[in-house]
Amino acid sequence: MAESKTTVESIRHWVVEHKLRTVGCLWLSGIAGSIAYNWSQPSMKTSVKIIHARLHAQALTLAALAGAAAVEYYEHKSGAKTEDRRAKYLPMQSFSHKD
């Protein structure tokens, strides 16, 4: 059980660090799955299949963005150190004001 918790925790950490990439991958897989499902429906026109796939992917993207907002809200409320998250983007050198 402890191993699965660390796996879930590592996945959660990756999602927190790569929110937009996660939403993009979710959108791409959603539209691919929707196109695959719609193509199995022989009674629909091609244009309707594409429109349905786009609508499904759009709804999935909105849900993913809402999920990313919830994760961000949880991170903010739980007191996660934003300095630690920002520190990796800042240079390690310290500059004086005289330079």
A tleap script that builds the chain and sets N, CA, C and O, in Angstrom:
source leaprc.protein.ff14SB
mol = sequence {
  NMET ALA GLU SER LYS THR THR VAL GLU SER
  ILE ARG HIE TRP VAL VAL GLU HIE LYS LEU
  ARG THR VAL GLY CYS LEU TRP LEU SER GLY
  ILE ALA GLY SER ILE ALA TYR ASN TRP SER
  GLN PRO SER MET LYS THR SER VAL LYS ILE
  ILE HIE ALA ARG LEU HIE ALA GLN ALA LEU
  THR LEU ALA ALA LEU ALA GLY ALA ALA ALA
  VAL GLU TYR TYR GLU HIE LYS SER GLY ALA
  LYS THR GLU ASP ARG ARG ALA LYS TYR LEU
  PRO MET GLN SER PHE SER HIE LYS CASP
}
set mol.1.N position { 0.826 -1.193 0.000 }
set mol.1.CA position { 0.000 0.000 0.000 }
set mol.1.C position { 0.865 1.249 0.000 }
set mol.1.O position { 0.525 2.252 -0.628 }
set mol.2.N position { 2.007 1.179 0.723 }
set mol.2.CA position { 2.876 2.350 0.786 }
set mol.2.C position { 3.477 2.653 -0.581 }
set mol.2.O position { 3.684 3.817 -0.925 }
set mol.3.N position { 3.758 1.607 -1.365 }
set mol.3.CA position { 4.337 1.816 -2.690 }
set mol.3.C position { 3.342 2.490 -3.629 }
set mol.3.O position { 3.716 3.374 -4.401 }
set mol.4.N position { 2.074 2.076 -3.565 }
set mol.4.CA position { 1.078 2.704 -4.428 }
set mol.4.C position { 0.848 4.152 -4.013 }
set mol.4.O position { 0.557 4.997 -4.860 }
set mol.5.N position { 0.974 4.448 -2.731 }
set mol.5.CA position { 0.817 5.831 -2.280 }
set mol.5.C position { 1.939 6.700 -2.823 }
set mol.5.O position { 1.700 7.842 -3.216 }
set mol.6.N position { 3.154 6.180 -2.852 }
set mol.6.CA position { 4.249 6.972 -3.393 }
set mol.6.C position { 4.079 7.157 -4.897 }
set mol.6.O position { 4.455 8.197 -5.438 }
set mol.7.N position { 3.521 6.165 -5.571 }
set mol.7.CA position { 3.269 6.311 -7.003 }
set mol.7.C position { 2.214 7.373 -7.254 }
set mol.7.O position { 2.378 8.218 -8.134 }
set mol.8.N position { 1.132 7.334 -6.487 }
set mol.8.CA position { 0.077 8.338 -6.623 }
set mol.8.C position { 0.626 9.713 -6.268 }
set mol.8.O position { 0.312 10.702 -6.930 }
set mol.9.N position { 1.427 9.773 -5.248 }
set mol.9.CA position { 2.012 11.050 -4.831 }
set mol.9.C position { 2.951 11.594 -5.906 }
set mol.9.O position { 2.974 12.801 -6.149 }
set mol.10.N position { 3.715 10.730 -6.543 }
set mol.10.CA position { 4.610 11.203 -7.595 }
set mol.10.C position { 3.823 11.666 -8.821 }
set mol.10.O position { 4.216 12.627 -9.482 }
set mol.11.N position { 2.722 10.992 -9.125 }
set mol.11.CA position { 1.867 11.429 -10.233 }
set mol.11.C position { 1.252 12.782 -9.912 }
set mol.11.O position { 1.212 13.663 -10.771 }
set mol.12.N position { 0.769 12.959 -8.671 }
set mol.12.CA position { 0.191 14.230 -8.259 }
set mol.12.C position { 1.224 15.353 -8.343 }
set mol.12.O position { 0.915 16.464 -8.774 }
set mol.13.N position { 2.446 15.050 -7.930 }
set mol.13.CA position { 3.509 16.052 -7.997 }
set mol.13.C position { 3.794 16.441 -9.450 }
set mol.13.O position { 3.979 17.621 -9.749 }
set mol.14.N position { 3.831 15.461 -10.350 }
set mol.14.CA position { 4.078 15.761 -11.765 }
set mol.14.C position { 2.955 16.619 -12.336 }
set mol.14.O position { 3.211 17.567 -13.078 }
set mol.15.N position { 1.715 16.290 -11.994 }
set mol.15.CA position { 0.565 17.056 -12.494 }
set mol.15.C position { 0.619 18.490 -11.982 }
set mol.15.O position { 0.313 19.425 -12.721 }
set mol.16.N position { 1.005 18.666 -10.726 }
set mol.16.CA position { 1.110 20.016 -10.164 }
set mol.16.C position { 2.183 20.809 -10.901 }
set mol.16.O position { 1.999 21.996 -11.171 }
set mol.17.N position { 3.284 20.174 -11.224 }
set mol.17.CA position { 4.373 20.878 -11.901 }
set mol.17.C position { 4.088 21.143 -13.381 }
set mol.17.O position { 4.611 22.106 -13.941 }
set mol.18.N position { 3.266 20.305 -14.024 }
set mol.18.CA position { 3.025 20.412 -15.463 }
set mol.18.C position { 1.526 20.483 -15.747 }
set mol.18.O position { 0.977 19.620 -16.432 }
set mol.19.N position { 0.876 21.504 -15.223 }
set mol.19.CA position { -0.580 21.608 -15.360 }
set mol.19.C position { -1.015 21.760 -16.812 }
set mol.19.O position { -1.919 21.055 -17.260 }
set mol.20.N position { -0.391 22.659 -17.547 }
set mol.20.CA position { -0.808 22.891 -18.929 }
set mol.20.C position { -0.501 21.697 -19.821 }
set mol.20.O position { -1.278 21.381 -20.722 }
set mol.21.N position { 0.601 21.044 -19.586 }
set mol.21.CA position { 0.936 19.850 -20.358 }
set mol.21.C position { -0.087 18.744 -20.082 }
set mol.21.O position { -0.471 18.004 -20.987 }
set mol.22.N position { -0.523 18.641 -18.823 }
set mol.22.CA position { -1.534 17.654 -18.459 }
set mol.22.C position { -2.852 17.938 -19.157 }
set mol.22.O position { -3.492 17.027 -19.683 }
set mol.23.N position { -3.259 19.208 -19.161 }
set mol.23.CA position { -4.510 19.580 -19.826 }
set mol.23.C position { -4.406 19.322 -21.323 }
set mol.23.O position { -5.359 18.832 -21.929 }
set mol.24.N position { -3.271 19.641 -21.927 }
set mol.24.CA position { -3.076 19.399 -23.359 }
set mol.24.C position { -3.117 17.919 -23.711 }
set mol.24.O position { -3.732 17.531 -24.705 }
set mol.25.N position { -2.467 17.093 -22.900 }
set mol.25.CA position { -2.489 15.646 -23.146 }
set mol.25.C position { -3.886 15.081 -22.955 }
set mol.25.O position { -4.314 14.196 -23.695 }
set mol.26.N position { -4.592 15.593 -21.963 }
set mol.26.CA position { -5.960 15.146 -21.735 }
set mol.26.C position { -6.851 15.537 -22.912 }
set mol.26.O position { -7.700 14.753 -23.336 }
set mol.27.N position { -6.660 16.743 -23.437 }
set mol.27.CA position { -7.436 17.183 -24.594 }
set mol.27.C position { -7.138 16.299 -25.800 }
set mol.27.O position { -8.055 15.859 -26.492 }
set mol.28.N position { -5.864 16.042 -26.050 }
set mol.28.CA position { -5.482 15.232 -27.206 }
set mol.28.C position { -6.034 13.817 -27.097 }
set mol.28.O position { -6.556 13.279 -28.074 }
set mol.29.N position { -5.926 13.220 -25.933 }
set mol.29.CA position { -6.466 11.865 -25.781 }
set mol.29.C position { -7.990 11.870 -25.844 }
set mol.29.O position { -8.593 10.913 -26.329 }
set mol.30.N position { -8.614 12.940 -25.360 }
set mol.30.CA position { -10.074 13.040 -25.436 }
set mol.30.C position { -10.569 13.153 -26.857 }
set mol.30.O position { -11.542 12.497 -27.230 }
set mol.31.N position { -9.917 13.973 -27.655 }
set mol.31.CA position { -10.366 14.128 -29.042 }
set mol.31.C position { -10.067 12.858 -29.845 }
set mol.31.O position { -10.847 12.478 -30.718 }
set mol.32.N position { -8.940 12.204 -29.552 }
set mol.32.CA position { -8.628 10.953 -30.258 }
set mol.32.C position { -9.645 9.860 -29.901 }
set mol.32.O position { -10.116 9.130 -30.772 }
set mol.33.N position { -9.969 9.762 -28.627 }
set mol.33.CA position { -10.961 8.769 -28.212 }
set mol.33.C position { -12.343 9.060 -28.762 }
set mol.33.O position { -13.071 8.146 -29.148 }
set mol.34.N position { -12.704 10.337 -28.797 }
set mol.34.CA position { -14.011 10.705 -29.324 }
set mol.34.C position { -14.101 10.457 -30.827 }
set mol.34.O position { -15.130 9.992 -31.319 }
set mol.35.N position { -13.043 10.760 -31.550 }
set mol.35.CA position { -13.034 10.478 -32.993 }
set mol.35.C position { -13.132 8.971 -33.226 }
set mol.35.O position { -13.866 8.520 -34.105 }
set mol.36.N position { -12.389 8.195 -32.432 }
set mol.36.CA position { -12.451 6.738 -32.587 }
set mol.36.C position { -13.858 6.215 -32.306 }
set mol.36.O position { -14.348 5.339 -33.018 }
set mol.37.N position { -14.498 6.740 -31.285 }
set mol.37.CA position { -15.856 6.304 -30.967 }
set mol.37.C position { -16.831 6.742 -32.065 }
set mol.37.O position { -17.658 5.946 -32.511 }
set mol.38.N position { -16.738 7.997 -32.501 }
set mol.38.CA position { -17.664 8.500 -33.511 }
set mol.38.C position { -17.482 7.805 -34.855 }
set mol.38.O position { -18.447 7.649 -35.603 }
set mol.39.N position { -16.271 7.390 -35.171 }
set mol.39.CA position { -16.054 6.700 -36.443 }
set mol.39.C position { -16.672 5.311 -36.437 }
set mol.39.O position { -16.886 4.721 -37.496 }
set mol.40.N position { -16.960 4.787 -35.257 }
set mol.40.CA position { -17.616 3.477 -35.200 }
set mol.40.C position { -19.128 3.600 -35.413 }
set mol.40.O position { -19.818 2.586 -35.516 }
set mol.41.N position { -19.643 4.812 -35.481 }
set mol.41.CA position { -21.067 5.047 -35.730 }
set mol.41.C position { -21.269 5.254 -37.239 }
set mol.41.O position { -20.967 6.336 -37.743 }
set mol.42.N position { -21.760 4.269 -37.959 }
set mol.42.CA position { -21.834 4.388 -39.416 }
set mol.42.C position { -22.949 5.321 -39.909 }
set mol.42.O position { -22.924 5.742 -41.065 }
set mol.43.N position { -23.905 5.645 -39.073 }
set mol.43.CA position { -25.042 6.433 -39.551 }
set mol.43.C position { -24.784 7.942 -39.522 }
set mol.43.O position { -25.641 8.711 -39.958 }
set mol.44.N position { -23.636 8.383 -39.023 }
set mol.44.CA position { -23.350 9.814 -38.910 }
set mol.44.C position { -22.511 10.292 -40.084 }
set mol.44.O position { -21.679 9.560 -40.619 }
set mol.45.N position { -22.753 11.545 -40.473 }
set mol.45.CA position { -21.912 12.154 -41.501 }
set mol.45.C position { -20.555 12.501 -40.899 }
set mol.45.O position { -20.426 12.648 -39.684 }
set mol.46.N position { -19.548 12.630 -41.755 }
set mol.46.CA position { -18.189 12.924 -41.289 }
set mol.46.C position { -18.124 14.259 -40.564 }
set mol.46.O position { -17.454 14.369 -39.537 }
set mol.47.N position { -18.808 15.272 -41.077 }
set mol.47.CA position { -18.774 16.587 -40.431 }
set mol.47.C position { -19.382 16.537 -39.032 }
set mol.47.O position { -18.900 17.214 -38.124 }
set mol.48.N position { -20.425 15.751 -38.853 }
set mol.48.CA position { -21.055 15.610 -37.541 }
set mol.48.C position { -20.125 14.864 -36.584 }
set mol.48.O position { -20.062 15.190 -35.399 }
set mol.49.N position { -19.408 13.873 -37.092 }
set mol.49.CA position { -18.450 13.134 -36.269 }
set mol.49.C position { -17.358 14.063 -35.747 }
set mol.49.O position { -16.982 13.995 -34.577 }
set mol.50.N position { -16.855 14.928 -36.620 }
set mol.50.CA position { -15.789 15.862 -36.224 }
set mol.50.C position { -16.318 16.879 -35.218 }
set mol.50.O position { -15.632 17.197 -34.246 }
set mol.51.N position { -17.518 17.388 -35.434 }
set mol.51.CA position { -18.106 18.359 -34.516 }
set mol.51.C position { -18.321 17.722 -33.143 }
set mol.51.O position { -18.034 18.347 -32.122 }
set mol.52.N position { -18.816 16.498 -33.108 }
set mol.52.CA position { -19.025 15.815 -31.832 }
set mol.52.C position { -17.699 15.576 -31.119 }
set mol.52.O position { -17.608 15.741 -29.902 }
set mol.53.N position { -16.679 15.192 -31.868 }
set mol.53.CA position { -15.362 14.970 -31.264 }
set mol.53.C position { -14.822 16.266 -30.668 }
set mol.53.O position { -14.252 16.256 -29.577 }
set mol.54.N position { -14.996 17.375 -31.371 }
set mol.54.CA position { -14.527 18.658 -30.854 }
set mol.54.C position { -15.289 19.053 -29.594 }
set mol.54.O position { -14.696 19.544 -28.634 }
set mol.55.N position { -16.597 18.838 -29.598 }
set mol.55.CA position { -17.395 19.184 -28.423 }
set mol.55.C position { -17.025 18.326 -27.216 }
set mol.55.O position { -16.951 18.833 -26.097 }
set mol.56.N position { -16.792 17.035 -27.435 }
set mol.56.CA position { -16.377 16.170 -26.333 }
set mol.56.C position { -15.020 16.602 -25.781 }
set mol.56.O position { -14.825 16.657 -24.567 }
set mol.57.N position { -14.092 16.905 -26.674 }
set mol.57.CA position { -12.766 17.341 -26.233 }
set mol.57.C position { -12.840 18.688 -25.512 }
set mol.57.O position { -12.101 18.919 -24.554 }
set mol.58.N position { -13.713 19.562 -25.960 }
set mol.58.CA position { -13.865 20.865 -25.311 }
set mol.58.C position { -14.413 20.690 -23.892 }
set mol.58.O position { -13.933 21.337 -22.961 }
set mol.59.N position { -15.402 19.833 -23.723 }
set mol.59.CA position { -15.949 19.575 -22.397 }
set mol.59.C position { -14.901 18.941 -21.480 }
set mol.59.O position { -14.813 19.277 -20.299 }
set mol.60.N position { -14.114 18.028 -22.032 }
set mol.60.CA position { -13.057 17.399 -21.254 }
set mol.60.C position { -11.989 18.409 -20.849 }
set mol.60.O position { -11.457 18.336 -19.741 }
set mol.61.N position { -11.672 19.350 -21.735 }
set mol.61.CA position { -10.699 20.385 -21.426 }
set mol.61.C position { -11.199 21.297 -20.316 }
set mol.61.O position { -10.437 21.654 -19.418 }
set mol.62.N position { -12.459 21.671 -20.370 }
set mol.62.CA position { -13.020 22.496 -19.300 }
set mol.62.C position { -12.968 21.771 -17.963 }
set mol.62.O position { -12.660 22.378 -16.937 }
set mol.63.N position { -13.263 20.492 -17.970 }
set mol.63.CA position { -13.182 19.703 -16.741 }
set mol.63.C position { -11.740 19.627 -16.237 }
set mol.63.O position { -11.502 19.710 -15.032 }
set mol.64.N position { -10.776 19.470 -17.151 }
set mol.64.CA position { -9.370 19.408 -16.758 }
set mol.64.C position { -8.897 20.748 -16.203 }
set mol.64.O position { -8.139 20.787 -15.233 }
set mol.65.N position { -9.338 21.842 -16.811 }
set mol.65.CA position { -8.970 23.161 -16.296 }
set mol.65.C position { -9.580 23.403 -14.919 }
set mol.65.O position { -8.937 23.991 -14.050 }
set mol.66.N position { -10.807 22.955 -14.718 }
set mol.66.CA position { -11.426 23.074 -13.400 }
set mol.66.C position { -10.654 22.230 -12.381 }
set mol.66.O position { -10.459 22.652 -11.241 }
set mol.67.N position { -10.223 21.053 -12.789 }
set mol.67.CA position { -9.405 20.221 -11.908 }
set mol.67.C position { -8.067 20.864 -11.577 }
set mol.67.O position { -7.615 20.810 -10.433 }
set mol.68.N position { -7.432 21.474 -12.578 }
set mol.68.CA position { -6.164 22.168 -12.339 }
set mol.68.C position { -6.366 23.346 -11.396 }
set mol.68.O position { -5.515 23.617 -10.549 }
set mol.69.N position { -7.490 24.050 -11.538 }
set mol.69.CA position { -7.787 25.161 -10.626 }
set mol.69.C position { -8.008 24.646 -9.206 }
set mol.69.O position { -7.586 25.283 -8.241 }
set mol.70.N position { -8.665 23.501 -9.075 }
set mol.70.CA position { -8.885 22.915 -7.751 }
set mol.70.C position { -7.561 22.497 -7.115 }
set mol.70.O position { -7.355 22.693 -5.917 }
set mol.71.N position { -6.662 21.920 -7.918 }
set mol.71.CA position { -5.347 21.538 -7.401 }
set mol.71.C position { -4.580 22.778 -6.961 }
set mol.71.O position { -3.947 22.776 -5.905 }
set mol.72.N position { -4.633 23.828 -7.760 }
set mol.72.CA position { -3.942 25.073 -7.409 }
set mol.72.C position { -4.521 25.668 -6.127 }
set mol.72.O position { -3.777 26.144 -5.270 }
set mol.73.N position { -5.845 25.642 -5.996 }
set mol.73.CA position { -6.496 26.156 -4.791 }
set mol.73.C position { -6.087 25.329 -3.578 }
set mol.73.O position { -5.787 25.880 -2.518 }
set mol.74.N position { -6.076 24.011 -3.732 }
set mol.74.CA position { -5.661 23.134 -2.638 }
set mol.74.C position { -4.217 23.400 -2.246 }
set mol.74.O position { -3.904 23.459 -1.056 }
set mol.75.N position { -3.338 23.559 -3.215 }
set mol.75.CA position { -1.930 23.840 -2.934 }
set mol.75.C position { -1.786 25.160 -2.187 }
set mol.75.O position { -0.978 25.276 -1.265 }
set mol.76.N position { -2.574 26.152 -2.589 }
set mol.76.CA position { -2.507 27.468 -1.952 }
set mol.76.C position { -3.044 27.405 -0.526 }
set mol.76.O position { -2.456 27.991 0.383 }
set mol.77.N position { -4.157 26.700 -0.324 }
set mol.77.CA position { -4.770 26.615 0.998 }
set mol.77.C position { -3.993 25.714 1.947 }
set mol.77.O position { -4.018 25.926 3.160 }
set mol.78.N position { -3.308 24.719 1.416 }
set mol.78.CA position { -2.586 23.797 2.287 }
set mol.78.C position { -1.275 24.381 2.780 }
set mol.78.O position { -0.588 23.769 3.598 }
set mol.79.N position { -0.923 25.564 2.288 }
set mol.79.CA position { 0.290 26.220 2.757 }
set mol.79.C position { 1.549 25.715 2.090 }
set mol.79.O position { 2.634 25.795 2.665 }
set mol.80.N position { 1.419 25.203 0.900 }
set mol.80.CA position { 2.603 24.761 0.166 }
set mol.80.C position { 3.496 25.959 -0.091 }
set mol.80.O position { 3.016 27.047 -0.410 }
set mol.81.N position { 4.762 25.760 0.048 }
set mol.81.CA position { 5.698 26.867 -0.070 }
set mol.81.C position { 5.848 27.291 -1.520 }
set mol.81.O position { 6.409 26.557 -2.333 }
set mol.82.N position { 5.351 28.464 -1.841 }
set mol.82.CA position { 5.493 28.966 -3.203 }
set mol.82.C position { 6.916 29.406 -3.473 }
set mol.82.O position { 7.348 29.450 -4.625 }
set mol.83.N position { 7.652 29.736 -2.413 }
set mol.83.CA position { 9.051 30.118 -2.609 }
set mol.83.C position { 9.846 28.938 -3.149 }
set mol.83.O position { 10.713 29.108 -4.006 }
set mol.84.N position { 9.549 27.731 -2.642 }
set mol.84.CA position { 10.249 26.542 -3.124 }
set mol.84.C position { 9.934 26.268 -4.581 }
set mol.84.O position { 10.807 25.838 -5.335 }
set mol.85.N position { 8.686 26.515 -4.988 }
set mol.85.CA position { 8.307 26.284 -6.378 }
set mol.85.C position { 8.940 27.311 -7.295 }
set mol.85.O position { 9.289 26.993 -8.432 }
set mol.86.N position { 9.093 28.526 -6.823 }
set mol.86.CA position { 9.685 29.575 -7.651 }
set mol.86.C position { 11.198 29.524 -7.660 }
set mol.86.O position { 11.828 30.012 -8.598 }
set mol.87.N position { 11.783 28.950 -6.647 }
set mol.87.CA position { 13.230 28.963 -6.502 }
set mol.87.C position { 13.935 28.262 -7.651 }
set mol.87.O position { 15.054 28.636 -8.004 }
set mol.88.N position { 13.315 27.268 -8.234 }
set mol.88.CA position { 13.990 26.553 -9.311 }
set mol.88.C position { 14.089 27.381 -10.592 }
set mol.88.O position { 14.866 27.045 -11.485 }
set mol.89.N position { 13.314 28.452 -10.689 }
set mol.89.CA position { 13.370 29.299 -11.869 }
set mol.89.C position { 14.295 30.503 -11.689 }
set mol.89.O position { 14.632 31.178 -12.662 }
set mol.90.N position { 14.698 30.768 -10.473 }
set mol.90.CA position { 15.553 31.906 -10.203 }
set mol.90.C position { 17.006 31.494 -10.284 }
set mol.90.O position { 17.358 30.369 -9.929 }
set mol.91.N position { 17.864 32.410 -10.756 }
set mol.91.CA position { 19.294 32.074 -10.791 }
set mol.91.C position { 19.850 31.959 -9.375 }
set mol.91.O position { 19.352 32.596 -8.446 }
set mol.92.N position { 20.879 31.145 -9.224 }
set mol.92.CA position { 21.460 30.918 -7.910 }
set mol.92.C position { 22.418 32.013 -7.501 }
set mol.92.O position { 22.815 32.077 -6.338 }
set mol.93.N position { 22.800 32.874 -8.424 }
set mol.93.CA position { 23.747 33.941 -8.107 }
set mol.93.C position { 23.022 35.054 -7.363 }
set mol.93.O position { 21.843 35.316 -7.601 }
set mol.94.N position { 23.738 35.693 -6.473 }
set mol.94.CA position { 23.176 36.852 -5.802 }
set mol.94.C position { 23.874 38.085 -6.344 }
set mol.94.O position { 25.100 38.112 -6.447 }
set mol.95.N position { 23.124 39.079 -6.681 }
set mol.95.CA position { 23.651 40.312 -7.245 }
set mol.95.C position { 23.512 41.430 -6.232 }
set mol.95.O position { 22.510 41.521 -5.522 }
set mol.96.N position { 24.509 42.268 -6.171 }
set mol.96.CA position { 24.400 43.425 -5.300 }
set mol.96.C position { 23.782 44.572 -6.086 }
set mol.96.O position { 23.754 44.551 -7.317 }
set mol.97.N position { 23.304 45.542 -5.386 }
set mol.97.CA position { 22.662 46.670 -6.049 }
set mol.97.C position { 23.676 47.592 -6.719 }
set mol.97.O position { 23.297 48.437 -7.530 }
set mol.98.N position { 24.950 47.443 -6.395 }
set mol.98.CA position { 25.988 48.285 -6.970 }
set mol.98.C position { 26.310 47.890 -8.401 }
set mol.98.O position { 26.797 48.717 -9.173 }
set mol.99.N position { 26.051 46.653 -8.764 }
set mol.99.CA position { 26.400 46.182 -10.120 }
set mol.99.C position { 25.536 46.797 -11.105 }
set mol.99.O position { 25.672 46.529 -12.299 }
savepdb mol mol.pdb
quit
